[in-house]
Amino acid sequence: MSIRVSDVVYRKGGFQLECPDLVITKGAVTGIIGKNGSGKSTLLKLLNGGVKASHGDITVDGKALHEYEFKELSRKVSFVQQEIFDPLGFTVREVLSVSGYSRDDSETDMVDALREFEIEHLIDRKFSNLSGGERRLVTLAGSIYQNAEIMLMDEPTTFLDVDKQLLVNQVIGRLKESGRTIVVVMHDLGAVHSLADEVVLMRNGTVLHSGETDSTMNREYLNETFGVDFDIFDTSSGKEFKGRRPAIFQ
């Protein structure tokens, strides 16, 4: 295993997240899905050590998360947050240098990380002068440059045009083939189904179901997760998921 969550409870204000037991499988892509406010981003922050659980344990490769030194943990886990923070005055090169501070600097690897997203030409541009989509791609490239074994991604295709969304999905596939462990929050159920080996379904701060993608992304579990009736179709490009309003509202 890569990450194990045991009897974790997190409380902040009126919000509570509960995760009795969850295993993130090494070398797999795990998708986390659920309604807004269900706790998906909070779960990622718990896995990254960005917030602390009120109760329970999280281990990374058998070692408690809180026992890792910061630099050691940065070699293990990278995190692309949904929010994009603007380091004032930084160039793209400097943003990636900060992302990769725990590794030996390599200009070639830095350019290669940017090239994954076809943005190597931005390396000396000011980060603050980039578009929202370009900033998103730079943060993703920074995560690759960090070269961590486990990659956490919160809505990695936010701000991106369709062609760049497809490119990001392709890069995630290549990262999986290289042996990385990837945990990704996404709203696009079709993309989750095509990318993820396993999924975690959340609602109201609770992990409802987790397991192998095909068996877990079924109508019953999706209806429970999102509170709507789902139709699932087989298409030439994969499964398509369409939610319908419950009959009582029609």
Secondary structure as UniProt FT lines:
FT   STRAND          3..12
FT   TURN            13..14
FT   STRAND          15..24
FT   TURN            26..27
FT   STRAND          29..34
FT   TURN            36..37
FT   HELIX           40..48
FT   STRAND          55..60
FT   TURN            61..62
FT   STRAND          63..64
FT   HELIX           65..67
FT   HELIX           70..76
FT   STRAND          77..80
FT   TURN            88..89
FT   HELIX           92..99
FT   TURN            100..102
FT   HELIX           107..115
FT   TURN            116..118
FT   HELIX           120..122
FT   TURN            123..124
FT   HELIX           127..129
FT   HELIX           132..146
FT   STRAND          150..154
FT   TURN            156..159
FT   HELIX           162..177
FT   TURN            178..179
FT   STRAND          181..185
FT   HELIX           189..195
FT   STRAND          198..203
FT   TURN            204..205
FT   STRAND          206..212
FT   HELIX           213..216
FT   HELIX           219..226
FT   STRAND          229..235
FT   TURN            236..237
FT   STRAND          238..244
FT   HELIX           247..249
//
